[in-house]
C-alpha cells in the first residue's frame, strides 16, 4: 500500500480532485462498479496477483489507464494492451505527468523523460512546478 499511497500523493499533486486506492483486484473491481473514474494508475504486479482484470474492466468502460511496472518484461502487456502507456517504476511526479500526457493528449516530443509504451512513443510536458 505504500506504493499506492505514493501514487495517490503524486496524482493529488498533479491536480486530481479525488483519488481512490485499492488493496487488491477485488476491491478495485468493486470501486469501478460503483464509481466513476476519469483516469487510472495501475501497478501491474500486486504480489500474488496482477492488475490485468482491473485494466480489462477500465478498458471496457473507456477509462484511460497507465500500467506501472518495475519489471522489464513488457511484451505480454504490449500484446494484450497495444495502446498502453507503461510507466517504469520507480516513477516520479514528472514521469507520471509525462505518461498521462501521452495517454490523454497523444503528445510526442523527443526530449522527454523516458517512459515505456507499447508503441515506443516518448512525450514531455513543461517542467513541473
Secondary structure as UniProt FT lines:
FT   HELIX           2..13
FT   TURN            14..15
FT   HELIX           25..34
FT   STRAND          39..43
FT   HELIX           52..60
FT   TURN            61..62
FT   STRAND          64..69
FT   HELIX           75..80
FT   TURN            82..83
FT   STRAND          85..88
FT   HELIX           93..105
FT   TURN            110..111
FT   STRAND          116..117
FT   TURN            118..119
//
